Each structure stands twice: as structure tokens, then as C-alpha cells.
Amino acid sequence: MKKRKTLKTLIIVMLILVVAAVAWILHLGKAANTAREPEQAQNEQASQETAQEEEQKKEEEQSAMKKSTEEKLAASHVYSYRGTEGPEEHSFKAYDAAIDAGSQYIGVDVVISSDGVLYVSSELNAYTMTDYNGMYEYISSETVDGLKTAAGNKILRLSEVFEHYGKDINYVIEIKDNSDKCLLAFEKLVDDTGLSDVITAASMKADTLDILDKKYPDMPKLLVCWNQGDFDYALDQSYIDTISVRATVETGILTESNCKAAHDAGKKFGAWTINTEDEIKKAIDMGVDNYFTNDTPLALSVEKDYGLKVRKDSNEE
């Protein structure tokens, strides 16, 4: 009888201990959960903040990408002729200013010296840029290297321009001297530098572009067009990719009908040289694909503020 009572007491004590242990475990779990609640809330808040930051970063990247794409699209229509017009033309200072403004294309005129060196000059006579009266084709490179412009700049060699900018920019190169000597020197320099994929060849002579097309079929060719007869001839030449017409009232060839005719022939329609806001807007409204300008900042500004919308609406139509 005594044994049973002792066993019963022992069982009761054990049950009490088990209940107490369970209660203690539950208490510890609750305490742990209570302690974790602030930490969990902080983690959740941190996670939300991280997600928001990532979303904001993504939106900023998309916005920056969109802006960059729009700027490139706007700049694709603008050819910075000579870098700028005036004493600083065809100098690194002029080219750099155009590039810093956002230009992707610089317009470079090319002539050749008597000993076969290619130089950058707006005219065949050195007098236009310097006080030396003489045709480059009869002047030695030693003499040309010693000439200075009104702004005190040297006459740049085309090789120097290529070396300076490499493939960081696109070149629209108008070959002023269309002699075989000049073309061969140009081809050699292009081959030596490997820049054929960032060059658009331009000339007032269709035959020059035809010759270059045989050597560089993938290089875009632009005919600098003076009159309607030149324009009409260019329409039928497969090697001419862009017909760029003189933008003056006298010539009367910067017209919507010519723009349409060029597009119908699978060619781009360009113009030279456009320097005022009104002229640029008229060219955009007309559907001109590209144009030479001496005022790159103005042209890029109009293209971004006005041209992007007009061209977009035109493409949607």
C-alpha cells in the first residue's frame, strides 16, 4: 500500500515537472519570437528599402539610356562642317568644341600637297586659311607645315586628325582634290589606319565616289550637289547613298519634291550649309536626313527640342 502511494506521488511529480518544462519551453519560444519581432520588422523594412533603391536605380538607368539614345538619334542628322566657321575652322579646337557639344560627325575637307601629303583645308588654295597664296598641289609638305591660320593654328594633316580621334568620332570627308594622286593617298591612309567603317566619303564629283565605291563598297558615299542636273544624275547612281544639295534660294533644289525623289530612289537627302534655327526647322519639316552646319550647338538643340518629335510623328505616319 505504501509502495503504491509512493509511485503515485512520483508520477504526479513527474507530470508536474513535464508540465513545467513544457510551459518553460513555450515561454522561451514566445520570448524568442517577441525578441525577433523588431529584428524581423527591421529586416523587412531594409528589404523594402533595397527593393525601392533597386527599382529607382533601374528607372534612372532606363531614363539615362533613353536620353542617350535620343541624343544619338538627334546627332545622327548633324554634320559639324569644319568644326565651326571662321578663323578656328578645321582645327582641333573647332572639332573638340563640336564634339563636346554632342556631335558624332565632323565634316573634314581634304587636299594634297605636291609631295603627296593629305591636309585639311576648306579650299584648294592655301590663301583661304592662311596668308600664303598658292595651290596646295604645288606646295611641299615642309612649306604647308610652316603655315599658320589667322587664329594661329597649323594646317592639320589628315593623318593627325585620324590619330587624334581614332574611332571615337565619325568623319564626313569631302575630297576637294579629285586627282588620282589624292585618291590613292586617301586610300592608303584609310587602309593604314583601319578607319573605313567610320568614314563617309564626300565629293562634288560623282566619278570620285564611283572609284571609291569599288575599293570601299560599304563606305557611305555623299554627293555634294550644286544644281538640279547634278541631283537628277545622282538619283540613278547606285553607289551614291546621300545627295546633299546646296541650301540656297538661288539654286532652288532644297525642296520637298527632291527630298521625296531621293527617298523614292532609296537614298538619303541632305543639305549644306544650314546655320539658323528657322532653316534647320524647315529642313526637319521637309524630311532632310542630314545636313552640314557650322553651328553644332544650335543644330543639336533644335534636333532635340523639335526634331525628335517631328521625325517621330513623320515615321509613325
Buried (B, 14 or more C-beta within 10 A) or exposed (E): EEEEEEEEEEEEEEEEEEEEEEEEEEEEEEEEEEEEEEEEEEEEEEEEEEEEEEEEEEEEEEEEEEEEEBBEBBBBBBBBBBBBBEEBBBBBEBBBBBBEBBBBBBBBBBBBBBEEBBBBBBEBBBEEBBEBEBBBBEBEBEBBEEBEBEEEBBBBBBBBBBEEBEEEBBBBBBBBBBEEEBBBBBBEBBEEBEBBEBBBBBBBEBEBBBBBBEBBEEBBBBBBBBBBEBBBBBBEBEBBBBBBBBBEEEBEBBBEEBBEBBEEBEBBBBBBBBBEBEBBBBBBBBBBBBBBBBBBBBBBBBBBEBBBEBBEEEEEE
